[in-house]
Amino acid sequence: MVDQQTMESWRNAPRLNSFATFFERTASGLEGAPDLGRPEPEMDLLSFDLDCMTFWDTHRRLWGHFDSHYFASIPYRLEEECRLAAAILLFGLQSWARSGHAATIYTLGAGAGTLARALAKLGDGRLKTLCCSPTGGNRDCFFAQRGSEDAHFHHGPFFELDDERYGTDDNLRPFRNGYDVLFEDTTFQMYSGDREKQLAFVTPRIRPGGLLVQVQKLSHRNIEVYLERERQKDELFKPRFFSNTQIVAKKRDVLDTMLDLQVDLEASVTALRSYFRYSVITWNSGNFYTIVSSNSLKSLGNFVTSMVKPAMPADFCHEVVPRVLVNERNDPIPLGWTWRSARSPF
């Protein structure tokens, strides 16, 4: 387990202190909403995939206040939400079919838990989901449109969910035996840059054969590369939704502080290698990455090859994906993993 000094540093981190007002006001709908339009996925980039379209139709009905802000802030992150969710739903259903028990999904962070609520609704008893947030506005949005009794919420930061809490909190009863998918969504970067200790806290909760999915904003050893990708985001994507005043204000109040707690790809790989046999980049947009990790080659392969191709203009992607980051020498990831073909309704 993580030592008390580390826990105390997380309690004093920006997410619970200097950022708290920003997150509360945005999650409560008092500020932060894009003033030029609500984001929607460009389904042509997803080749009008039926699974992605079905997820989006459920997801959009459950949005909280924070969703508009979040998906308008990260280029093509909403398309990635649909792409990831379709794969997570299939992975969960396959786990349910094999075991006869509901699969468990934990979205660590993720605002009002819209992804978790949508997956629980689509799973219809075959998936049980949990999300956590220390922000009261996210809790209110969660229960205002819960979507399913199989969706659960913990009002607090991720590090409150220790062994004692799982053992005594009835709300966490469905999750005492761990998770088939644990999804960390731009959360660690709000608390510290020590990915080793953060992973040490959460990875014991991943079931054998389970997955860790991470959407992270990574720093870069070449600061000019990082800043150019930020410029691309701020000048070519965000103005579709935010006024220049909003863009400048967020950079001043939030993003500059977050840079101190981001890590680069090399540091992320070093931490992942301590806990996983396999890790693969499955999406990149500017400084944002999706990284999927597992100790099961079969699980990782089934998940990665169940995703449609990344959905964004080529100029925003700076990686050739899928890209292997961590690989077991004695049982390596085979060459030639490819994305599945879209299931078109046309």
Disulfide bonds with the S-S distance in Angstrom:
none
